[in-house]
Amino acid sequence: MEIMLPKANYEGRTSLEKVIATRRSVRNFKDEGITLSNIAQLLWAAQGVTDKINRFRTAPSAGALYPLEVFVAVRKADGLDPGVYRYLPDGHKLVKIKDGDVSKAIMKEALWQEWVEKSAIIIVYSAVFGRTTWKYGERGIQYVYMEVGHSAQNVCLQAVSLGLATTTIGAFNDAGIKSVIGMKENETPLYILPVGIPK
């Protein structure tokens, strides 16, 4: 079942310069949910389509091959049940792939970084390296890592502009995260961003 997301907002209330200056890694979150519109905005910032004709997205991608997949694990959200969802940039929608709150399982696989479990949602990136390496060979691996950095920074800055907070997590058990999220065989987990309302 596909869930249509609210349209992305292209005009924020905070300047880009202020957002850059105030972005910090935050690990203390209120035990409160965030809105569906905020989730939609964060996912659009991660991989949203910005040019429907050419299908360009919010983050640059070598050869416009888009190897990244974006998931959101929901713990507390207004308008979205707990579970794991895959973001579909074309159409700006979600597909639920797993029921229930998996935040504790993600926290365990992220080497017991306890703030993961206390966030409202957890954005998880994976990559299908073959989408890029078929064209660029081994160099394509480097391009994929560059791309996830671009995309994750978009999420970090968008979170600040929405009055939310996040931190980036690269220390985790790959096989464990892949299993908890329900990734496909050809996907490799790359990055975790717990997002919530800062204390």
N, C-alpha and C positions, 0 to 999 in steps of 0.2 A: 504494500500500500504506500502510495506516495503522498507526502504532505507538502502542500504549497506553502512557501514562506512569504512573510510580508516583504514588500518591495524594499530594496536598499535605499537609504537616504543619501543623497549626493552632496548635501550641504550640512556640515556640522556647526555646532555653536562655539567650538574652541579652535583657535588657530593651530595650524600644523606646527608652527614654531613652539607654541606653548606645550603642546602634546609631547613633542620631542624632548623639551627641557624638563618635563615633569615625569616622564616614564621611569618607573623603578620596578625591580623585581619584588613582588609582594607575596608573602606566604601566610598572611593572616586574613581570613575571610569571615564575614558574618554568616550565620547559619540561616541564610535567606536565599530564595530562588531569584532567578533573573527572568526577564520577559522574553517571550518568543521573538519580539521585534529586535531585541538586543542580540539574541542568538543569530538571527538572520543577518544582522549587520556584521557580526564577527565573521560569519562564514563567507559572506560576500567579500569582506576585506581579505580573507585568506585565498579565495580562488574564484571569486565572482566574475561573471562575463561582463566586460566593459565595452565590447564592440561585437554586436550580434552578427554582423556580416562576416568579419574575419575570425570571430570567436576568440578574440584576445581576452586575457584575464587580468586581474588586478596585480599579479606578480609576473615579472618577465620569465620566459621559459625558452631555453635554447631550441631554436627551430620551431617554436610554438608547438612542441610535442606534448607538453603537460603530463609528466610522469607522476605527479602527486595525486593522492587520494586523501580526502579529509573526512574524519569521523568526529562525531560529538557524542560523548557519553554523558547523559543527563542524570543528575542526582536530584536537583530541585529547580524547577522552572515553571513559570506560569504559562499554561497553554501547551505543555508538552510532557507526556508521561515519562517516568524514568525508563531508561533503556539506552541502547547504542544505535545511532543513526549514521548512515552514509550520506554525505552531501553530494548532490548532483548539480554542478554549476550550470549546465544547460537546463534552463527551466527554473533555476533557483529553488530547489526543493530537496526534501529529505526522504530517505527510504529507511524504515526501521528494520534493523537486522537482528536485534536481540532485545528481549524484554528485561526489565528490572534494573536496579541500581548496581552498577559494577565498580563504583568508585573505590571500595575497599580492596577489591581484587586488583585494580590498577595500581593503587598505592603499594600493595604488597610486591607487585612485579616491578615497581619503580623504586625498589630497594628501601621500602618502608619510609619514604618521604611523606610524613603524616599530613602535610597541608594538602596533598592531592585529594585525600578523602573528604576534606572539609570544604572544597570548592563547590560551587553550584553546578558547573559543567566542566568537562575535561575535553579539550580538543586534541585529537591524536592524528598525526600525519603518517602516511605510509607512502612508499614509492614503488612503482613498477619500472625498474631500471631499464628493462628491454625497450620501453617506448622511446628512450633517448639513445641507448647504446647501439641500436641497430643502425643509426645514422652516424654517430660520432665515435663509435668504438669505446675503448676503455676511458677515453677523455670524457665521455658522456656521464660517467659516474660522478666526476667532479661537478659537472653542470647541474646534476640533480641536487647535490648538497648545496650548491649556491642557491638554487631555486627555493628550497625549503627555508633557507635563511631569509630570503626576501619575503616570502609569504608569512612566516612566523612574525617577522618584525611588523608587517601590516597589522596582524592580529594584536600585537602588543600595543601599538599606537591607537588602534581603533578602540581597544578596551579602555584606555585612558580617556579618550574623547567621550565615552559613554558613562564615565564615572565608575567604571569597573577596574579590576586589576588582575594581573596574571604574573606568572614567572615561567621561564622556559626550563624544561627538564630533558636532559639527554642521557641520564644514567638510568637504565632499566634493562630488564631481561627481555631480549628481543622475542624469543619464542613464547614467553609468558604473555607479553602484551599482544602479540599476534593472535594467540588463542582467546584471550579475554575479549578482545574487540571483535573477533570473528572475521579477520582478514582472509583474503584469498591466498592460495598457495604462492602465487607469483608476486605478492606484496611484501615489502620489507618495512617494518616500523622505523621511523626516523626521529620523531619529536613529540613531546607531550606538553600541553599548555593548560594547566588548571586555571579556570576563570571564576571570579566571584566578586561580591561586593566587599571592598576593603573595610577592615575594622578601623 
